[in-house]
């Protein structure tokens, strides 16, 4: 099952819906910056880990609203 599960980069709500469809129990770990501020209320999955059969832990971070997607993103150097 692990090979078919692709959750990294998804909004947290979408990842939770996929896990529900697969019948997985989910725990969510949310990280935030040590300093500074949170510029968005959007959470994205950056990691997932199966802890036992049928249970997954999703790690989500607050998306930086001023970067990424059409507003910036990674640039080739």
Secondary structure as UniProt FT lines:
FT   HELIX           2..4
FT   TURN            8..9
FT   HELIX           12..21
FT   TURN            22..23
FT   STRAND          25..31
FT   STRAND          43..52
FT   TURN            53..54
FT   STRAND          55..62
FT   TURN            65..66
FT   HELIX           69..71
//
